[in-house]
């Protein structure tokens, strides 16, 4: 992965603390620019230095155990385990998650909306790149920030051809469709994960199709009444892109051993 122009040429030492890595990520992801229910940033520290990092979509016991098997001392995830006041009680699943991470000496870093919206490393920017969209621009307001991206395909595609392209790029376990828009697709809006209501934003901007992770009844009614095509490739599948790209960037930036954990979930 080529070094970006704003990346300093001098690399950091290979051994780092979780706080040093978090500071690096905080600055790149501009955490303070986002209002988010996720408590983004370093959610749990560990003991000692970091030599190996694992990235994954979710902070889960499954992720922690897989990271430890790889020899990681830190995990970077899109969905952390601290949301709003969710850790007011360290009982039940909260206790099990924390106990597992602490026992395995894992630091945990989470980046939710900041990773969705990042213009190069984010889920939506990476999806737009995979689809080879041109004239890419920010799309879809969420709490005062545009977190998606929209752009144009190099040439119009039929619905079936676009579905085949999405399948090739995202490699979802399943792809759900709402075929209520134009039969030919060129202008596409993207918002990864669980944002089915983005169908309305896509229609308002005169797009031909909307790509997201999850579909629901709201999306169905919006798509049908607003004459919009919707393609829904799975919350998990559409949000593998950001943590994977962020891990590659971190590996180059800090010369750390970074690997991506993929459970290939169908949801």
RAVENBEL-V450666 format. One record per backbone hydrogen bond with DSSP energy under -0.5 kcal/mol. NH is the residue of the N-H (numbers start at 1). CO is the residue of the C=O. If there is no record, write none. Layout:
NH:CO
NH:CO
This chain:
7:4
8:6
11:9
12:253
16:14
16:50
21:17
22:18
23:19
24:20
25:21
26:22
27:23
28:24
29:25
30:26
31:26
33:30
34:31
36:34
39:82
40:38
41:110
43:41
43:108
44:108
48:46
50:16
51:49
53:257
54:74
55:259
56:76
59:79
60:58
64:60
65:61
66:62
67:63
68:64
69:65
70:66
70:67
71:68
72:67
73:52
74:52
75:107
76:54
77:109
78:56
78:57
79:57
80:78
83:81
84:37
86:83
88:85
91:89
94:91
95:91
96:92
97:93
98:94
99:95
100:96
101:97
102:98
103:99
104:100
105:102
106:101
107:73
107:105
108:44
109:75
110:41
111:77
115:112
116:112
117:113
118:114
122:118
123:115
124:116
126:122
127:123
128:124
129:125
130:126
131:127
132:129
133:128
134:152
137:150
139:148
142:145
145:142
147:140
147:145
148:139
148:140
149:190
150:137
151:188
152:134
153:186
157:185
159:183
162:158
163:159
164:160
165:161
166:162
167:163
168:164
169:165
170:166
171:166
171:167
176:232
178:230
180:178
180:228
185:157
188:151
188:186
189:209
190:149
191:211
195:193
198:195
199:196
200:197
201:197
202:198
203:199
204:200
205:201
206:203
207:202
208:187
209:187
210:229
211:189
212:231
213:191
213:193
214:193
220:216
221:217
222:218
223:219
224:220
225:221
226:222
227:223
228:223
229:208
230:178
231:210
232:176
233:212
233:231
234:213
235:267
238:234
239:235
239:236
240:237
243:239
244:240
245:241
246:242
247:243
248:244
249:245
250:246
251:247
252:248
253:249
254:250
255:251
256:250
257:51
258:256
259:53
261:55
262:260
263:261
